[in-house]
Amino acid sequence: TSLSIYLIYTAIQVEITPPQGEISVGDSKFFICEVVGDAKDIDWYAPSGEKILPNRADIFVSRSDEATSTLTIYHATVDSAGIYKCVAKDGDKEAQATVQVKIFQKITFKSAPNPQEFIEGDDADIVCDVVSSPPPTIIWKHKGSKIQPAKDGESVQKKRKRGEKTPHLLPTIRVRHPEVNATADVGKSALLACDADGFPEPTVTWAHNGVVLEDGDKYSLNDDGSELLIKHVTKVDEGDYTCIAKNKAGEKTEEVSLSVFVQPNITYLSNQTASEFDDQVTLTCQASGDPTPTISWSFGNKVFTEGEQSVDRNVVVRSHARVSSLTLKNVQFTYAGQYLCTASNSIGQDARHMYLEVRYTPKILGSVTVYTWEGNPANISCEVEAHPGASVVWFRDGFQLPTANSTNMKIYNTPSVSYLEITPDSQNDFGSYNCTATNVMGSESKEFLLIQAEVPSSPVIQQVEPFSSTAVVKFEEPDSMGGVPIIKYRVEWRLPGQDWTGKEEDVEDDMTGITITNLKPETTYEVRMSAINGKGEGESSQASTFKTEPVRNNHRLSSNHHSLVSCLGEPSAPKLQAKVHSLGNSLKINWITQDNGGSKIKHYLIRYKAKRVSDWKPELRLPSDSTYIVLNSLEWNTEYEVHVVAENEQGKSKPGILTFKTDTEPTTVPDPMDGGSGMGTGAIVGILIVVFFLLLVGVDVICYFLNKCGLLMCIAVNFCGKAGPGAKSKDIEEGKAAFTKDECKEPIVEVRTEEENTPNQEGGGATEPNETTPLTEPEALARHKAVLLVREPH
């Protein structure tokens, strides 16, 4: 077999609209170069043959889309005239088109002195120097009559005995702009103008499609008829208009062409519905406009152009004339959403949205494993995506939950997530749970596992970095977390053979070390670590041995013996860490003194300043047990330098130095209460006092009726003779124990469970979980706890 490959080259065609242009000096005009076929480059060339670059101020070139380029001539001059060329290229394929631009200059009198004086009897050369483009026709008049040169150079005027005879002159017409452009449906007008000369003075009228135009709502003419104003231009106004000049000598006509461009307008776009796994769905967009608009599609940030859009060829765009279609093959539920159709041309653009609805069977998301322990509630989350919406049911061992015996299970449903809350009572509550979601398109099931959490394994001590009185224990997190996050680490140390001393540190991000303090210099210690999660504390790591460093010696000269004497040293420089507060101009500085020099730290000295100034802020002194300081009301967007010095009996340490920069001051949002018409502070305080008083009265009334206590009950008993809360009543019939003062002098004892006071027992519904509801509670309380209440008899 053989394979033959045929290459088809499509010719490029170039067309310029309008095909020719006439511009008055000072006016602007644009030309559109449209390319049929694929073109990589579209360039314009000036009459001089030079390529027009985009940075020119008098001529601007812009590429509207893949097949269109626009040339705009601004404030035309006489030098702007000539032949402009548009060249389209794609590889070795090239096509071009030209447009001739003519520049008209209005008539200007360069030299026409007034008055011009001559000696009687001499020949008079009257000067009238006029320039224009094209060259003007100059007409001379004397006493209202035109002077027509004769063939022999003598005047046409001939005097006769009984007066003068002036010949009639056929009208001439000069069109100001042979071609006029306008935009439709934007409420604007178009002005067509022609100037007519002749003798007698001609009358000017206008006609369109053979119909003479008159003043009215649509058209407006000036006094001499030379200007025709077309109001509220629409596409139907496009075409040729005839300027007609008529006098006794005859009639003359000239054509003026009106080109009307139309902004794009999307005329058809409708929502679509499809089902998942359909072969395809097609979205259609139709638009009108002149020049013919190009149509593009977008979905979110993805823009679709002509042709196949993906490697799997599932998205195809096809456009023809004013209609474009977007075809999505092998429909997926992710195709659902809002699509944007945009139609654009050199005049403007229009855009409209449409919605694709995809119906699909439920999709179940969420982590399949959840860890907890007996007595600790946990949420199993079944997140469902479905359209139409789905109903969710939980099962275990084929039985729908909750069952009559499953009092430790509750179900909470939101529009997109179903939560199964389980408080394991025994090992039997751990295992597999089934979530099934169903809608009209079908159903989907997923198994979730509730697993017994374990305490974490032991951390691995990598290194101990000792100092004279402190040590930094560096470690790796445990291999096993036990299924739930680690919340604390415990570090313990001791002298060999003695009891352990320990402390706990909360877990922080990227935590790799813990500092232990109050150690003795040159002493051997053992250290071990353990991790703590919600289930409890894991096993301790294997003990590591380290020895603290000796105190750094500070030698000084004895005044009596003139010899060097060894003494205790000053502390090491504190190690500083900084954290910018949410306010942006406040800073919290933490420090650790790794070596106290062999004697107790007396205090810490802190000073700071802005780096751009030389003066320090007043020095701050903090107690020896201080580990941080918060610097408030700092200047915005300013770099600061902070020094922290530790001092003991022997002296001061070298400073720990930290530099930082505050945030840029945020934009202040005015407080609406600052307005002049706002409520005063006194009024607000008064309202709060009234509300608080009413709240107290309400609470007292509730206590009176429900618990037979409070201020009202006291008034009723002491002033109204009402029996006190200890009196006999129908409470005995209702099964409640109550004793009067005479019947019993011993304290009243009631035993009840906390469950009796829960909102659920009073008819309240269970609280629905939200984003803040934890999957596990490290220190959960038992569900039913016995409470012994003792009340003294009245």
MOBEL-V863459 format. One record per pair of residues at least 12 apart in sequence whose C-alpha atoms are under 6 Angstrom apart, sorted by the first residue. I is the first residue (numbers start at 1). J is the second residue. Records with the same first field share a line. If there is no record, write none. Layout:
BEGIN
I->J + J
END
This chain:
BEGIN
12->36 + 37 + 95
13->35 + 36
14->34 + 35 + 96 + 97
15->33 + 34
16->32 + 33
17->31 + 32
19->99
20->99 + 100
21->101
22->101 + 102 + 103
23->103 + 104
24->103 + 104 + 105
25->76 + 77 + 104 + 105
26->75 + 76
27->75 + 76
28->73 + 74 + 75
29->72 + 73
30->71 + 72
31->70 + 71
32->69 + 70
33->68 + 69
34->67 + 68
35->67
39->88 + 89 + 90
40->89 + 90
41->88 + 89
42->87 + 88
43->86 + 87
44->85 + 86
45->84 + 85
46->84
47->82 + 83 + 84
58->74
59->72 + 73
60->72
78->103
81->101 + 102 + 103
82->100 + 101
83->99 + 100
84->98 + 99
85->97 + 98
104->133
105->132 + 133
106->132
107->131 + 132
108->130 + 131
109->129 + 130
110->129 + 130
111->128 + 129
112->127 + 128
168->199 + 249
169->198 + 199 + 249
170->198 + 249 + 250
171->197 + 198
172->196 + 197
173->195 + 196
174->194 + 195
175->194
176->193 + 194
178->256
179->256 + 257
180->258
181->258 + 259 + 260
182->260
183->260 + 261 + 262
184->233 + 234 + 235 + 261 + 262
185->234
187->232
188->232
189->230 + 231 + 232 + 233
190->229 + 230
191->228 + 229
192->227 + 228
193->226 + 227
194->226
195->226
202->245 + 246 + 247
203->245 + 246
204->225 + 244 + 245
205->244
206->242 + 243 + 244
207->241 + 242
208->241
218->231
235->260
238->258 + 259 + 260
239->257 + 258
240->256 + 257
241->255 + 256
242->254 + 255
261->290
262->289 + 290
263->289 + 347 + 348
264->288 + 289 + 343 + 344 + 349 + 350
265->287 + 288 + 350
266->286 + 287
267->286 + 287
268->285 + 286
269->285
271->354 + 355 + 356
272->356
273->356 + 357 + 358
274->358
275->358 + 359
276->331 + 332 + 333 + 360
277->330 + 331
278->330 + 331
279->329 + 330
280->328 + 329 + 330 + 331
281->327 + 328
282->326 + 327
283->325 + 326
284->324 + 325
285->323 + 324
286->322 + 323
287->322
293->343 + 344 + 345
294->343 + 344
295->342 + 343
296->341 + 342
297->340 + 341
298->339 + 340
299->339
306->318
314->328 + 329
315->327 + 328
333->358
336->356 + 357 + 358
337->355 + 356
338->354 + 355
339->353 + 354
340->352 + 353
359->387
360->387 + 441
361->386 + 441 + 442
362->385 + 386 + 444
363->384 + 385
364->383 + 384
365->383
366->382 + 383
368->448 + 449
369->448 + 449
370->450
371->450 + 451 + 452 + 453 + 483
372->452 + 453
373->452 + 453
374->424 + 425
375->423 + 424 + 425
376->423 + 780
377->422 + 423
378->421 + 422 + 775 + 776
379->419 + 420 + 421 + 775
380->419 + 420
381->418 + 419
382->417 + 418
383->416 + 417
384->416 + 417
390->437 + 438 + 439
391->437 + 438
392->436 + 437
393->435 + 436
394->434 + 435
395->434
396->433
408->422 + 423
409->421 + 422
412->768
430->450 + 451
431->449 + 450
432->448 + 449
433->447 + 448
434->446 + 447
453->482 + 483
454->482
455->482 + 535 + 536 + 537 + 538
456->480 + 481 + 482 + 538
457->478 + 480 + 538
458->478 + 530 + 539 + 540 + 541
459->476 + 477 + 478
460->475 + 476
461->475
462->474 + 475
466->548
467->548 + 549 + 595
468->521 + 548 + 549 + 550 + 551 + 595
469->518 + 519 + 520 + 521 + 595
470->516 + 517 + 519 + 594
471->515 + 516
472->514 + 515
473->513 + 514
474->512 + 513
475->512
485->533
486->532 + 533
487->507 + 532 + 533
488->505 + 506 + 507 + 532
489->504 + 505 + 530 + 531 + 532
490->503 + 504 + 529 + 530
491->503 + 528 + 529
492->527 + 528
493->526 + 527
494->525 + 526
495->525
521->548 + 549 + 550
522->548 + 549 + 550
523->547 + 548
524->546 + 547
525->545 + 546
526->543 + 544 + 545
527->543 + 544
528->541 + 543
529->541
534->778
551->597 + 598
552->569
553->568 + 569
554->567 + 569
569->597 + 650
570->597 + 650 + 651 + 652 + 653
571->595 + 596 + 597 + 653
572->595 + 653
573->653 + 654 + 655 + 656
574->591 + 592 + 593 + 656
575->591 + 592
576->590 + 591
577->589 + 590
584->663
585->633 + 634 + 636 + 662
586->631 + 632
587->630 + 631
588->629 + 630
589->628 + 629
590->627 + 628
591->627
600->648
601->624 + 647 + 648
602->624 + 647 + 648
603->622 + 623 + 624 + 647
604->621 + 622 + 645 + 646
605->620 + 621 + 644 + 645
606->619 + 620 + 643 + 644
607->619 + 643
608->641 + 642
609->640 + 641
610->639 + 640
611->639 + 640
636->662 + 663 + 664 + 665
637->662 + 663 + 664
638->661 + 662
639->660 + 661
640->659 + 660
641->658 + 659
642->657 + 658
643->655 + 656 + 657
644->656
708->725
726->739 + 740
727->740
741->794
747->791 + 792 + 793
748->791
749->790
750->789
751->788
752->787
753->785 + 786 + 787
754->785
END
